[in-house]
């Protein structure tokens, strides 16, 4: 799975962008977006997803169930 940002809740504070170890977060049309192809849920980097940890608005960075769970490469 990947995380996604609920655009209607995003305040465009940019707190998440520099925290992403995969450079998967970027600004688009005044809010931030997570590139699902780059998102690893911070597995292998942190115990918790950093976008969730730093977002000032609860439940804005959420799991996107339309993608399979990330599998670390062996």
N, CA, C and O atoms as CSV, one atom per row, in Angstrom:
chain,resi,resn,atom,element,x,y,z
A,1,UNK,N,N,0.835,-1.174,0.000
A,1,UNK,CA,C,0.000,0.000,0.000
A,1,UNK,C,C,0.874,1.229,0.000
A,1,UNK,O,O,2.077,1.178,0.256
A,2,UNK,N,N,0.268,2.257,-0.277
A,2,UNK,CA,C,0.910,3.552,-0.287
A,2,UNK,C,C,0.082,4.467,0.599
A,2,UNK,O,O,-1.082,4.185,0.886
A,3,UNK,N,N,0.672,5.528,1.015
A,3,UNK,CA,C,-0.116,6.552,1.690
A,3,UNK,C,C,-0.629,7.516,0.641
A,3,UNK,O,O,-0.076,7.616,-0.455
A,4,UNK,N,N,-1.682,8.217,0.984
A,4,UNK,CA,C,-2.197,9.289,0.135
A,4,UNK,C,C,-2.555,10.449,1.044
A,4,UNK,O,O,-2.775,10.275,2.243
A,5,UNK,N,N,-2.608,11.625,0.459
A,5,UNK,CA,C,-2.973,12.833,1.191
A,5,UNK,C,C,-4.364,13.242,0.749
A,5,UNK,O,O,-4.627,13.396,-0.444
A,6,UNK,N,N,-5.251,13.416,1.713
A,6,UNK,CA,C,-6.608,13.870,1.416
A,6,UNK,C,C,-6.511,15.356,1.077
A,6,UNK,O,O,-6.341,16.190,1.965
A,7,UNK,N,N,-6.620,15.680,-0.203
A,7,UNK,CA,C,-6.353,17.047,-0.661
A,7,UNK,C,C,-7.283,18.080,-0.030
A,7,UNK,O,O,-6.869,19.217,0.201
A,8,UNK,N,N,-8.517,17.711,0.249
A,8,UNK,CA,C,-9.449,18.672,0.848
A,8,UNK,C,C,-9.069,19.031,2.285
A,8,UNK,O,O,-9.547,20.033,2.817
A,9,UNK,N,N,-8.220,18.229,2.911
A,9,UNK,CA,C,-7.778,18.493,4.275
A,9,UNK,C,C,-6.371,19.074,4.332
A,9,UNK,O,O,-5.963,19.603,5.366
A,10,UNK,N,N,-5.627,18.982,3.237
A,10,UNK,CA,C,-4.236,19.442,3.205
A,10,UNK,C,C,-4.191,20.964,3.307
A,10,UNK,O,O,-4.853,21.671,2.546
A,11,UNK,N,N,-3.400,21.454,4.259
A,11,UNK,CA,C,-3.248,22.902,4.441
A,11,UNK,C,C,-2.047,23.451,3.672
A,11,UNK,O,O,-1.754,24.644,3.749
A,12,UNK,N,N,-1.365,22.600,2.943
A,12,UNK,CA,C,-0.186,22.975,2.150
A,12,UNK,C,C,0.919,23.564,3.024
A,12,UNK,O,O,1.642,24.467,2.604
A,13,UNK,N,N,1.038,23.047,4.231
A,13,UNK,CA,C,2.067,23.546,5.156
A,13,UNK,C,C,3.467,23.087,4.755
A,13,UNK,O,O,4.456,23.690,5.172
A,14,UNK,N,N,3.560,22.041,3.962
A,14,UNK,CA,C,4.798,21.442,3.443
A,14,UNK,C,C,5.628,20.705,4.493
A,14,UNK,O,O,6.790,20.395,4.232
A,15,UNK,N,N,5.079,20.418,5.657
A,15,UNK,CA,C,5.826,19.701,6.691
A,15,UNK,C,C,6.223,18.300,6.236
A,15,UNK,O,O,7.285,17.803,6.611
A,16,UNK,N,N,5.385,17.667,5.437
A,16,UNK,CA,C,5.621,16.279,5.030
A,16,UNK,C,C,6.708,16.132,3.970
A,16,UNK,O,O,7.467,15.164,3.983
A,17,UNK,N,N,6.777,17.069,3.077
A,17,UNK,CA,C,7.660,16.917,1.910
A,17,UNK,C,C,9.117,16.617,2.276
A,17,UNK,O,O,9.675,15.655,1.749
A,18,UNK,N,N,9.757,17.393,3.149
A,18,UNK,CA,C,11.168,17.098,3.448
A,18,UNK,C,C,11.372,15.866,4.320
A,18,UNK,O,O,12.497,15.382,4.440
A,19,UNK,N,N,10.318,15.355,4.927
A,19,UNK,CA,C,10.434,14.193,5.809
A,19,UNK,C,C,10.391,12.861,5.077
A,19,UNK,O,O,10.783,11.837,5.637
A,20,UNK,N,N,9.927,12.858,3.846
A,20,UNK,CA,C,9.774,11.613,3.097
A,20,UNK,C,C,11.140,11.078,2.652
A,20,UNK,O,O,11.842,11.749,1.895
A,21,UNK,N,N,11.529,9.877,3.110
A,21,UNK,CA,C,12.832,9.338,2.736
A,21,UNK,C,C,12.913,8.901,1.272
A,21,UNK,O,O,14.002,8.639,0.762
A,22,UNK,N,N,11.772,8.823,0.599
A,22,UNK,CA,C,11.737,8.370,-0.790
A,22,UNK,C,C,11.476,9.488,-1.792
A,22,UNK,O,O,11.347,9.230,-2.989
A,23,UNK,N,N,11.398,10.707,-1.320
A,23,UNK,CA,C,11.090,11.867,-2.158
A,23,UNK,C,C,9.813,11.599,-2.963
A,23,UNK,O,O,9.741,11.885,-4.158
A,24,UNK,N,N,8.822,11.049,-2.284
A,24,UNK,CA,C,7.566,10.679,-2.936
A,24,UNK,C,C,6.499,11.768,-2.816
A,24,UNK,O,O,5.442,11.662,-3.438
A,25,UNK,N,N,6.756,12.805,-2.031
A,25,UNK,CA,C,5.755,13.844,-1.789
A,25,UNK,C,C,6.141,15.105,-2.551
A,25,UNK,O,O,7.289,15.548,-2.513
A,26,UNK,N,N,5.167,15.668,-3.237
A,26,UNK,CA,C,5.409,16.885,-4.008
A,26,UNK,C,C,4.155,17.754,-4.021
A,26,UNK,O,O,3.049,17.283,-3.755
A,27,UNK,N,N,4.350,19.026,-4.335
A,27,UNK,CA,C,3.237,19.985,-4.387
A,27,UNK,C,C,2.591,19.945,-5.761
A,27,UNK,O,O,3.276,19.904,-6.784
A,28,UNK,N,N,1.268,19.958,-5.772
A,28,UNK,CA,C,0.529,19.980,-7.029
A,28,UNK,C,C,-0.756,20.762,-6.807
A,28,UNK,O,O,-1.572,20.400,-5.959
A,29,UNK,N,N,-0.933,21.813,-7.556
A,29,UNK,CA,C,-2.159,22.612,-7.505
A,29,UNK,C,C,-2.498,23.106,-6.104
A,29,UNK,O,O,-3.667,23.121,-5.719
A,30,UNK,N,N,-1.496,23.506,-5.347
A,30,UNK,CA,C,-1.728,24.119,-4.047
A,30,UNK,C,C,-1.848,23.169,-2.875
A,30,UNK,O,O,-2.020,23.621,-1.743
A,31,UNK,N,N,-1.764,21.866,-3.104
A,31,UNK,CA,C,-1.741,20.891,-2.015
A,31,UNK,C,C,-0.621,19.899,-2.294
A,31,UNK,O,O,0.035,19.966,-3.333
A,32,UNK,N,N,-0.410,18.995,-1.376
A,32,UNK,CA,C,0.652,18.017,-1.559
A,32,UNK,C,C,0.078,16.653,-1.922
A,32,UNK,O,O,-1.032,16.300,-1.525
A,33,UNK,N,N,0.859,15.899,-2.684
A,33,UNK,CA,C,0.454,14.616,-3.241
A,33,UNK,C,C,1.569,13.611,-2.976
A,33,UNK,O,O,2.746,13.973,-2.941
A,34,UNK,N,N,1.194,12.352,-2.789
A,34,UNK,CA,C,2.178,11.284,-2.617
A,34,UNK,C,C,2.193,10.424,-3.872
A,34,UNK,O,O,1.157,9.917,-4.302
A,35,UNK,N,N,3.367,10.266,-4.449
A,35,UNK,CA,C,3.545,9.397,-5.612
A,35,UNK,C,C,3.538,7.957,-5.112
A,35,UNK,O,O,4.485,7.515,-4.461
A,36,UNK,N,N,2.482,7.237,-5.413
A,36,UNK,CA,C,2.315,5.874,-4.898
A,36,UNK,C,C,3.399,4.915,-5.395
A,36,UNK,O,O,3.664,3.906,-4.742
A,37,UNK,N,N,4.013,5.201,-6.506
A,37,UNK,CA,C,5.067,4.328,-7.028
A,37,UNK,C,C,6.364,4.460,-6.223
A,37,UNK,O,O,7.202,3.558,-6.236
A,38,UNK,N,N,6.524,5.585,-5.527
A,38,UNK,CA,C,7.721,5.811,-4.727
A,38,UNK,C,C,7.506,5.548,-3.237
A,38,UNK,O,O,8.469,5.316,-2.506
A,39,UNK,N,N,6.263,5.581,-2.785
A,39,UNK,CA,C,5.964,5.438,-1.354
A,39,UNK,C,C,6.228,4.018,-0.882
A,39,UNK,O,O,5.741,3.058,-1.479
A,40,UNK,N,N,7.000,3.887,0.193
A,40,UNK,CA,C,7.280,2.583,0.795
A,40,UNK,C,C,6.693,2.486,2.205
A,40,UNK,O,O,7.020,1.567,2.956
A,41,UNK,N,N,5.825,3.437,2.560
A,41,UNK,CA,C,5.241,3.498,3.904
A,41,UNK,C,C,6.337,3.696,4.948
A,41,UNK,O,O,6.117,3.433,6.131
A,42,UNK,N,N,7.489,4.145,4.534
A,42,UNK,CA,C,8.682,4.361,5.364
A,42,UNK,C,C,9.269,3.054,5.896
A,42,UNK,O,O,10.118,3.072,6.787
A,43,UNK,N,N,8.817,1.917,5.348
A,43,UNK,CA,C,9.356,0.619,5.748
A,43,UNK,C,C,10.844,0.572,5.381
A,43,UNK,O,O,11.236,0.892,4.259
A,44,UNK,N,N,11.643,0.172,6.340
A,44,UNK,CA,C,13.087,0.126,6.142
A,44,UNK,C,C,13.788,1.420,6.530
A,44,UNK,O,O,15.017,1.479,6.566
A,45,UNK,N,N,13.015,2.445,6.816
A,45,UNK,CA,C,13.576,3.737,7.215
A,45,UNK,C,C,13.153,4.114,8.635
A,45,UNK,O,O,13.988,4.468,9.466
A,46,UNK,N,N,11.847,4.033,8.903
A,46,UNK,CA,C,11.289,4.454,10.186
A,46,UNK,C,C,10.223,3.452,10.629
A,46,UNK,O,O,9.701,2.688,9.817
A,47,UNK,N,N,9.910,3.465,11.906
A,47,UNK,CA,C,8.855,2.598,12.431
A,47,UNK,C,C,7.473,3.102,12.053
A,47,UNK,O,O,6.539,2.312,11.916
A,48,UNK,N,N,7.338,4.405,11.885
A,48,UNK,CA,C,6.060,5.031,11.528
A,48,UNK,C,C,6.219,5.871,10.271
A,48,UNK,O,O,7.295,6.404,10.001
A,49,UNK,N,N,5.155,5.983,9.517
A,49,UNK,CA,C,5.180,6.821,8.312
A,49,UNK,C,C,5.429,8.271,8.727
A,49,UNK,O,O,4.711,8.820,9.562
A,50,UNK,N,N,6.431,8.871,8.147
A,50,UNK,CA,C,6.820,10.220,8.539
A,50,UNK,C,C,5.809,11.286,8.124
A,50,UNK,O,O,5.665,12.301,8.806
A,51,UNK,N,N,5.116,11.068,7.022
A,51,UNK,CA,C,4.101,12.046,6.607
A,51,UNK,C,C,2.999,12.131,7.656
A,51,UNK,O,O,2.520,13.218,7.979
A,52,UNK,N,N,2.601,10.982,8.183
A,52,UNK,CA,C,1.577,10.929,9.222
A,52,UNK,C,C,2.098,11.588,10.499
A,52,UNK,O,O,1.379,12.345,11.152
A,53,UNK,N,N,3.334,11.298,10.845
A,53,UNK,CA,C,3.917,11.798,12.089
A,53,UNK,C,C,4.012,13.322,12.133
A,53,UNK,O,O,3.842,13.920,13.196
A,54,UNK,N,N,4.280,13.953,10.994
A,54,UNK,CA,C,4.485,15.404,11.013
A,54,UNK,C,C,3.272,16.216,10.557
A,54,UNK,O,O,3.249,17.433,10.739
A,55,UNK,N,N,2.285,15.579,9.978
A,55,UNK,CA,C,1.120,16.318,9.479
A,55,UNK,C,C,0.340,16.928,10.648
A,55,UNK,O,O,-0.023,16.217,11.586
A,56,UNK,N,N,0.080,18.241,10.599
A,56,UNK,CA,C,-0.653,18.886,11.691
A,56,UNK,C,C,-2.157,18.631,11.682
A,56,UNK,O,O,-2.847,18.976,12.641
A,57,UNK,N,N,-2.670,18.034,10.614
A,57,UNK,CA,C,-4.101,17.767,10.504
A,57,UNK,C,C,-4.335,16.252,10.570
A,57,UNK,O,O,-3.912,15.509,9.685
A,58,UNK,N,N,-5.011,15.814,11.628
A,58,UNK,CA,C,-5.269,14.385,11.807
A,58,UNK,C,C,-5.999,13.782,10.609
A,58,UNK,O,O,-6.869,14.412,10.008
A,59,UNK,N,N,-5.625,12.554,10.280
A,59,UNK,CA,C,-6.263,11.768,9.210
A,59,UNK,C,C,-6.204,12.428,7.835
A,59,UNK,O,O,-7.121,12.282,7.026
A,60,UNK,N,N,-5.127,13.148,7.581
A,60,UNK,CA,C,-4.917,13.722,6.248
A,60,UNK,C,C,-4.021,12.821,5.419
A,60,UNK,O,O,-4.247,12.669,4.218
A,61,UNK,N,N,-3.014,12.225,6.026
A,61,UNK,CA,C,-2.166,11.238,5.364
A,61,UNK,C,C,-2.685,9.873,5.797
A,61,UNK,O,O,-2.571,9.491,6.962
A,62,UNK,N,N,-3.251,9.153,4.849
A,62,UNK,CA,C,-3.902,7.880,5.156
A,62,UNK,C,C,-3.454,6.800,4.176
A,62,UNK,O,O,-2.958,7.099,3.090
A,63,UNK,N,N,-3.635,5.550,4.569
A,63,UNK,CA,C,-3.310,4.427,3.685
A,63,UNK,C,C,-4.237,4.447,2.474
A,63,UNK,O,O,-5.448,4.630,2.599
A,64,UNK,N,N,-3.649,4.258,1.316
A,64,UNK,CA,C,-4.414,4.164,0.067
A,64,UNK,C,C,-4.586,2.677,-0.242
A,64,UNK,O,O,-3.659,2.025,-0.723
A,65,UNK,N,N,-5.755,2.157,0.031
A,65,UNK,CA,C,-6.010,0.723,-0.138
A,65,UNK,C,C,-6.105,0.275,-1.591
A,65,UNK,O,O,-6.270,-0.917,-1.851
A,66,UNK,N,N,-6.005,1.188,-2.529
A,66,UNK,CA,C,-6.079,0.793,-3.934
A,66,UNK,C,C,-4.736,0.261,-4.453
A,66,UNK,O,O,-4.631,-0.139,-5.612
A,67,UNK,N,N,-3.717,0.259,-3.594
A,67,UNK,CA,C,-2.404,-0.264,-3.965
A,67,UNK,C,C,-2.033,-1.401,-3.027
A,67,UNK,O,O,-2.405,-1.363,-1.854
A,68,UNK,N,N,-1.311,-2.413,-3.503
A,68,UNK,CA,C,-0.900,-3.513,-2.626
A,68,UNK,C,C,0.119,-3.032,-1.589
A,68,UNK,O,O,0.802,-2.029,-1.796
A,69,UNK,N,N,0.211,-3.739,-0.504
A,69,UNK,CA,C,1.156,-3.402,0.563
A,69,UNK,C,C,2.574,-3.449,0.017
A,69,UNK,O,O,2.909,-4.331,-0.774
A,70,UNK,N,N,3.405,-2.504,0.435
A,70,UNK,CA,C,4.794,-2.436,-0.012
A,70,UNK,C,C,5.561,-3.658,0.489
A,70,UNK,O,O,5.433,-4.046,1.650
A,71,UNK,N,N,6.344,-4.249,-0.376
A,71,UNK,CA,C,7.198,-5.379,-0.033
A,71,UNK,C,C,8.654,-4.968,-0.220
A,71,UNK,O,O,9.081,-4.656,-1.332
A,72,UNK,N,N,9.403,-4.970,0.859
A,72,UNK,CA,C,10.816,-4.614,0.776
A,72,UNK,C,C,11.551,-5.624,-0.090
A,72,UNK,O,O,11.250,-6.818,-0.065
A,73,UNK,N,N,12.511,-5.136,-0.850
A,73,UNK,CA,C,13.306,-6.014,-1.717
A,73,UNK,C,C,14.276,-6.818,-0.865
A,73,UNK,O,O,14.879,-6.279,0.064
A,74,UNK,N,N,14.430,-8.073,-1.166
A,74,UNK,CA,C,15.333,-8.952,-0.389
A,74,UNK,C,C,16.768,-8.774,-0.833
A,74,UNK,O,O,17.665,-9.425,-0.299
